[in-house]
Amino acid sequence: MRAIKTPLIAALGILIVASALGLLTNSYIQLIILFLFVNSIMGMSLNLVNGYTGQFSLGHAGFVAVGAYVTAAITTKFPVPAGLMALPYFILVSLGAGVIAGIFGYFVGLPSLRLKGDYLAIVTLGFGEIIRVSLNNMSYFGGALGISSIPSMPEIDLGGYVISTFVTSLIFAIFWAIICFFVIWRLLKSSHGRCFLSVREDEIAAEAMGINTTKSKIQAFVVSSFFAGIAGALYAHFTNYVSPASFTFLMSIDAVIMVVLGGMGSMTGVLTSAFIITVLPEILRSLKDFTGGVDLRMIIYSLALILIMILRPQGLFGSKEISIRRKNVSSST
Amino acid sequence: MSAPLLDVRNITMQFGGLKAVDSLSFQVQKGQLAGLIGPNGAGKTTVFNMLTGVYKPTSGEVAFESKKVSGLKPYEISSHGLTRTFQNIRLFKDLTVLENVLIANHQHVKYTWTDALLLNQTFEKEEKQITDKAKEILHIFGLSNKIDERSANLPYGEQRKLEIVRALMTEPKMILLDEPAAGMNHSETHSLMELIAKIRKEFNLTVLLIEHDMKLVMGICEQIFVLDHGVKIEEGAPEKIKSSKKVIEAYLGVDADESH
């Protein structure tokens, strides 16, 4: 009971705020809200590898693509069951997508995690691109055209009271975001998670203290890929369309920016930067009206990133966490 | 006499054309406090690196408790009960003192991922148990009031101590200390000597240490091995080493009159 209390409260709180926000506004804002969760999961999962385990991966988009394509392939082949049964169906499919992405993560991580720093970055970038280019050439997955008409989350009719697609999508997204957050958070408070940190801090010392660093790195990489796959599954349902062009290395870069901007190794930091990365470019869209059609959006966005990195090179939060409780957060989770 | 705890047989480490250690053999008995000394560049740290699996010896064999450990990975050797500290301090700098120590206990942790994710009894109980254990060892080393401090912020002497605490947390049978007193002043070195003697008794340890501080080495070591240019030139009790001509020559050079 204690294990699910905090996550449940958090989920309900977020659900109330987000659905209130979403229902008061239009579908454009609703999609941004949903994407906030996709990006958060992407950022949190990459943070496990880049921030906590200190292994610089640039191939996150590849695993997001795997998750998205698995979901897309399954849900376009097997019809979504009607009514309430739709929720477990979607959760099961996304779970499968995550598992398959995790398996990919294992096989990508096994050879590449022997490398360090720049070399690892290049190899993971390469693997990410291999996945994308392979999808581009697989006619089963629609080749360059991708897969379209992926089902959204359905409306659920509760005897006259209809829960809208937006709210069911939101429930789905929050469900995974909360799981992602608490899995990573609690892992880091355990001995297994501390091993990840020790690998980041000093691999030689970690080995001498009896830690199988290769195993730790692969574990972190697999968990990270799993949640990347989940993010991909959410992405597929929210956009209803996936194509290889959606998963270029620019998506990996976005994820890396989230991690670096928020502070390597801070969960709350990554969540904050996921918010900035998702919302800032959208807010800046309206700028066009003032500048007479000149699109300064990406310039300001880039400038903002540069400024933050100059003023806060350790990221917005460094490796610190913000918490409602002042101390001993571990006991409250 | 029973079989030695650590049995090093003809280990050689070759880096390209350089023989850093040349067919070195020595034995450390269970419960002994032994020292490995030698001038700078003699290959002492290379020996430690071979014993703990950082380097794989080019040839020769290391046996620990009569089991061959050379060729194993460092973490495997550590799980046999042979651990070490580092000459150039290698703490987990960004983590707290307590976290540094807890990490070293990982190989003994029984709870699984699932226990940690569910925050169940098994997890809570064992976490408390290992935290208590860590605090206890930290207390012996006088670091109790620093457990939440970032380890990089500790003064130098305490960082060295923390390295020893961390090594002890792996529950070793034998600990290799690489210059534990480096950079310490006289009184710090003295208290460290006492501490090493104390933990050896309390944890039933066998100790092998590298040290340049001759007072420390001669004061506490029962058996000393002298290394010069990768070759063992002498071994024995401190008195024997002190009066050994070979050792004096290695440290001070050969007398000009005698060399001709």
Interface residues (C-beta under 8 A of the other chain):
Chain A: R2 A3 F182 V183 R186 L187 K189 S190 S191 H192 G193 R194 C195 L197 S198 R200 E201 D202 I204 A205 A206 E207 A208 M209 G210 I211 N212 T213 S319 T333
Chain B: T52 G53 V54 K73 P74 Y75 S78 S79 T83 R84 F86 R90 L91 F92 K93 D94 L95 E99 L102 I103 A104 N105 H106 Q107 V109 Y111 W113 A116 L117 L118 L119 N120 F123 E127 I130 R166 A167 M169 T170
